[in-house]
Amino acid sequence: MLKTKRVYEEVTEEDGYRILTERLWPRGVSKERAALDQWMKSIAPSNDLRKWFDHDPDKWEEFKERYRKELFGSEAVNEMLEIIEKNDTVTMVYASKDEEYNSTVLLKEFLGDLLEG
């Protein structure tokens, strides 16, 4: 099972394997509190794309296209698929306040499509 969760939410056993899918470390969160199994910076949007998007819902459709282009053929995607295969539950952890328009939501959709297809 593949899930998403804000890093500021309580850690639970149901989270399974926890991966931070952000390029930058979340503000105000210690490594202990984050309780991560892995920090996968390489699967996050590039710095240029992240800065361009700036969590602007008006740029969402264009952001989706650009981020998907970055993900295609990425070694990080292959690594993530291997992690998903080895674990019953993988929770991709993110810091964004916006639970609808963020890169981890799109990443979950992208990986889900690959796993189904």
CORZIBEL-V137616 format. One record per residue. N is the residue number from 1. PSI is psi in degrees with one decimal (NA if undefined). D_FIRST is the distance of its C-alpha to the first C-alpha in whole Angstrom. Layout:
N | PSI | D_FIRST
N | PSI | D_FIRST
This chain:
1 | 137.3 | 0
2 | 126.0 | 4
3 | 166.1 | 7
4 | 153.8 | 10
5 | 142.5 | 13
6 | 142.2 | 17
7 | -20.9 | 18
8 | -8.9 | 21
9 | 159.2 | 19
10 | 137.9 | 19
11 | 135.0 | 16
12 | 162.3 | 15
13 | -31.0 | 14
14 | -13.8 | 10
15 | -28.2 | 10
16 | -134.1 | 9
17 | 120.2 | 10
18 | 125.5 | 12
19 | 125.1 | 13
20 | 123.1 | 16
21 | 37.2 | 16
22 | 149.3 | 20
23 | -31.3 | 23
24 | 146.2 | 25
25 | 137.2 | 25
26 | 137.0 | 24
27 | 136.8 | 28
28 | 13.6 | 28
29 | 122.6 | 25
30 | 160.6 | 26
31 | -36.0 | 24
32 | -44.9 | 24
33 | -35.8 | 23
34 | -30.5 | 20
35 | 54.2 | 19
36 | 148.6 | 17
37 | -25.4 | 16
38 | 149.3 | 17
39 | 111.2 | 19
40 | 78.4 | 18
41 | -35.0 | 21
42 | -15.6 | 22
43 | -8.8 | 19
44 | 160.2 | 20
45 | 150.5 | 23
46 | 159.4 | 26
47 | -42.2 | 29
48 | -44.6 | 31
49 | -42.5 | 28
50 | -46.5 | 27
51 | -39.1 | 30
52 | -46.2 | 31
53 | -50.0 | 28
54 | 33.0 | 29
55 | 35.9 | 26
56 | 109.7 | 29
57 | -27.6 | 27
58 | -21.0 | 30
59 | 3.9 | 29
60 | -48.9 | 26
61 | -43.6 | 26
62 | -40.0 | 28
63 | -44.5 | 25
64 | -46.1 | 23
65 | -46.3 | 25
66 | -41.8 | 26
67 | -40.5 | 23
68 | -38.8 | 21
69 | -39.4 | 24
70 | -34.8 | 24
71 | -34.7 | 20
72 | 125.6 | 22
73 | 5.2 | 23
74 | 134.2 | 22
75 | -32.2 | 21
76 | -35.1 | 19
77 | -44.2 | 16
78 | -41.3 | 17
79 | -43.1 | 16
80 | -41.3 | 13
81 | -38.0 | 12
82 | -41.7 | 13
83 | -42.9 | 11
84 | -41.4 | 8
85 | -30.9 | 9
86 | -11.0 | 11
87 | 140.7 | 8
88 | -41.8 | 6
89 | 132.1 | 5
90 | 126.7 | 6
91 | 119.8 | 8
92 | 120.5 | 11
93 | 137.2 | 14
94 | 165.5 | 17
95 | -19.1 | 21
96 | 140.7 | 22
97 | -30.9 | 23
98 | 111.4 | 22
99 | -3.0 | 19
100 | -43.3 | 19
101 | 76.5 | 21
102 | 160.8 | 20
103 | -30.7 | 19
104 | -35.4 | 15
105 | -45.1 | 14
106 | -39.8 | 16
107 | -41.4 | 14
108 | -43.4 | 11
109 | -45.6 | 13
110 | -49.1 | 14
111 | -38.3 | 11
112 | -41.3 | 10
113 | -42.5 | 13
114 | -40.2 | 14
115 | -33.4 | 11
116 | -32.8 | 12
117 | NA | 16
